[in-house]
Amino acid sequence: MLLVQIHALGATPAMWEEASGLLGGETLSPALFGIGDVPRHGGPPGLEDHADFLAPVIAALGRLVVMSGCAIGGMVAAAVAARLGAQVRGLVLANPILRITEPAGEALRARAARARAGGIGAIEEEVLDRAFDGLEIPAQRAAFGRHLRGISGDAYADLAEGIFGADIGAALERLTCPVLLVPGGRDVVLPGWHVDEIVALTGAEVRPAPSGGHFMPQQAPEEYAAAVAPFLGRL
């Protein structure tokens, strides 16, 4: 079975490297629009645009898959899973987000505007400070920063603006596969109601990664792998 891993906003597929090695097995970590060699979308891409892009590629593999993603990447993973139906044997949401509320969306829009005006350097410290708040892991922070600096301000802004108002509730209700939530125990960005409401919708299993922040699979890969491996083993 193939584990498909969708990176977070501000991240690249590199965020999964260490966790993938710990999990073993086959993985596919595609890049979102504007990241790496993937061209930008014609405008800020919404969830359905991401699903239009990724679902046909994954469907064409003809493989049973487990979809997974971190934060906004998890929202994309859920949208793709809803499209692929029985091909998807499970869904893993790290730092899960059910919907982008209006206050969260306005914050994203403001950050996107700063990125468009001043490049990714204009928001680098803000992104890192929020995601690594209270975490004494300088090597991981530095590594994340290197990859963040490889993203153009416009590409970041496209992804941030496109996700405004996104809600995966309907996608989750269409799923027939089991769902695992892996919240970061030290994620100061996301409130706990996201987990509670997703559990109410799906009956999802919850296995926190206690020392992980907002980019938990990269920040606490051992804990992430320990949470995910038993779930994968049951599928």
C-alpha positions in Angstrom: 0.0 0.0 0.0 1.2 3.5 -0.9 1.3 6.3 1.6 0.7 9.7 -0.1 1.9 12.6 2.0 0.8 16.2 1.3 2.9 19.0 2.8 1.8 22.0 4.8 1.6 25.6 3.7 5.1 27.0 3.9 6.6 23.6 3.7 7.9 21.4 0.8 7.8 17.6 0.4 11.1 17.5 2.3 9.1 17.9 5.5 8.3 14.1 5.3 11.8 12.8 4.7 12.7 11.7 8.2 9.2 10.4 9.1 9.1 8.4 5.8 12.4 6.7 6.6 11.1 5.7 10.1 7.8 4.4 8.7 9.4 2.4 5.9 7.3 1.2 3.0 6.5 3.1 -0.1 5.6 6.8 0.0 4.7 9.5 -2.5 5.1 13.1 -1.4 3.8 15.4 -4.2 4.4 19.1 -4.2 1.5 21.6 -4.3 1.1 24.4 -6.9 4.1 26.6 -7.1 6.4 24.4 -5.0 9.5 22.9 -6.6 9.0 22.1 -10.2 5.2 22.3 -10.1 3.9 25.4 -11.9 1.7 27.9 -10.1 -2.0 27.6 -10.6 -3.8 30.2 -12.8 -5.0 31.9 -9.6 -5.1 31.1 -5.9 -6.0 27.4 -5.8 -8.9 26.1 -3.7 -9.4 22.6 -2.4 -11.1 21.4 -5.5 -8.3 22.8 -7.7 -5.8 20.8 -5.6 -8.0 17.7 -5.9 -8.4 18.2 -9.7 -4.6 18.2 -9.9 -3.7 15.4 -7.6 -6.6 12.9 -7.8 -6.1 11.9 -11.4 -2.4 11.3 -10.9 -3.0 9.1 -7.9 -6.0 7.3 -9.5 -3.8 6.5 -12.5 -1.3 4.6 -10.3 -3.9 1.9 -9.8 -2.7 1.4 -6.3 -4.4 1.2 -3.0 -3.3 4.3 -1.0 -3.5 5.9 2.4 -3.8 9.6 2.0 -2.1 11.8 4.6 -1.3 15.5 5.1 -0.2 18.1 7.6 -2.4 21.1 8.5 -3.6 22.6 5.2 -2.0 19.6 3.4 -4.4 17.4 5.4 -7.3 19.4 4.0 -6.0 18.7 0.5 -5.5 15.0 1.4 -9.1 14.8 2.6 -10.5 16.4 -0.6 -8.5 14.0 -2.7 -9.6 11.0 -0.6 -13.2 11.9 -1.1 -12.6 11.9 -4.9 -10.9 8.5 -5.0 -13.4 6.5 -3.0 -12.5 2.8 -2.5 -8.9 3.3 -3.7 -8.2 5.0 -0.4 -7.8 2.6 2.6 -7.2 5.3 5.2 -6.7 9.0 5.9 -4.1 10.4 8.3 -4.4 14.1 9.3 -1.4 15.5 11.1 -2.2 18.8 12.9 -5.8 18.5 11.6 -7.8 21.4 10.3 -11.6 21.0 9.8 -12.2 24.5 8.3 -10.6 27.9 7.9 -12.6 30.3 10.1 -13.0 33.9 9.1 -10.4 35.2 11.6 -7.9 32.5 10.5 -8.6 33.4 6.9 -8.0 37.1 7.4 -4.7 36.3 9.1 -3.7 34.2 6.1 -4.7 36.9 3.7 -2.7 39.5 5.6 0.4 37.2 5.6 -0.2 36.5 1.9 -0.2 40.2 1.1 3.1 40.7 3.0 4.6 37.8 1.1 3.5 39.2 -2.3 4.8 42.7 -1.4 8.1 41.7 0.2 8.9 38.1 -0.8 9.1 35.2 1.5 11.7 36.9 3.6 9.0 39.3 4.8 7.1 36.5 6.6 9.9 34.0 7.3 10.4 34.8 11.0 6.7 35.1 11.6 6.0 31.6 10.1 8.9 30.1 12.0 8.2 31.8 15.3 4.5 30.6 15.3 5.3 27.0 14.1 8.3 26.5 16.5 6.9 28.5 19.5 8.3 26.9 22.6 10.3 24.2 20.8 14.0 24.0 21.4 14.9 22.2 18.2 17.2 24.6 16.4 18.3 22.1 13.7 14.8 21.4 12.6 13.9 25.1 12.6 16.9 25.9 10.5 16.1 23.1 8.1 12.5 24.2 7.8 13.7 27.8 7.2 16.0 26.7 4.3 13.1 25.0 2.5 10.7 28.0 3.3 13.2 30.4 1.7 13.0 28.3 -1.5 9.4 29.2 -1.9 8.5 32.4 -3.8 6.4 35.0 -2.1 3.8 34.8 -4.8 3.6 31.0 -4.6 3.1 31.1 -0.8 0.4 33.8 -1.3 -1.4 31.8 -3.9 -1.7 28.8 -1.6 -2.7 30.9 1.4 -5.3 32.9 -0.4 -6.8 29.9 -2.1 -7.5 28.1 1.1 -9.6 31.0 2.6 -13.0 29.6 3.7 -12.1 26.0 3.0 -14.1 23.3 4.9 -13.5 19.6 4.6 -16.6 18.6 6.6 -18.5 17.4 3.5 -15.5 15.5 2.2 -15.0 13.7 5.5 -18.7 12.7 5.5 -18.2 11.0 2.1 -15.3 8.8 3.3 -15.7 5.1 4.0 -12.2 4.6 5.2 -10.8 4.9 8.8 -9.3 8.2 9.9 -6.4 8.9 12.2 -5.7 12.3 13.7 -2.2 13.1 15.0 -2.3 16.5 16.6 0.9 18.1 17.8 0.8 18.4 21.6 2.7 21.8 21.4 0.9 23.2 18.4 0.0 26.8 19.4 -1.6 27.6 16.0 -4.6 25.2 16.0 -7.3 25.1 18.7 -8.5 21.7 19.9 -12.0 22.0 18.5 -10.7 20.9 15.1 -9.9 17.5 16.5 -13.1 17.3 18.5 -15.4 18.1 15.6 -13.6 15.8 13.2 -13.9 13.0 15.7 -17.6 13.7 15.9 -18.0 13.6 12.1 -15.9 10.5 11.5 -15.2 8.6 14.7 -11.5 9.1 14.0 -8.8 7.6 16.2 -6.7 10.2 17.9 -3.0 9.7 18.7 -1.2 12.9 19.7 2.5 13.6 19.2 3.2 15.3 22.5 6.3 17.3 21.6 5.3 18.3 18.1 4.4 21.8 17.0 2.4 23.0 14.0 4.7 21.1 11.5 4.8 18.1 13.7 5.8 15.3 11.2 9.1 17.3 10.6 9.4 18.5 14.2 8.8 15.2 16.0 9.2 12.5 13.3 9.7 9.7 15.8 6.5 10.4 17.6 4.6 10.9 14.3 5.9 7.5 13.0 5.0 5.8 16.3 1.4 7.1 16.0 1.0 6.3 12.4 2.6 2.8 12.1 0.0 0.9 14.1 -2.8 2.5 12.1 -1.1 1.5 8.8 -0.5 -2.0 10.1 -4.2 -2.5 10.6 -5.3 -1.5 7.0 
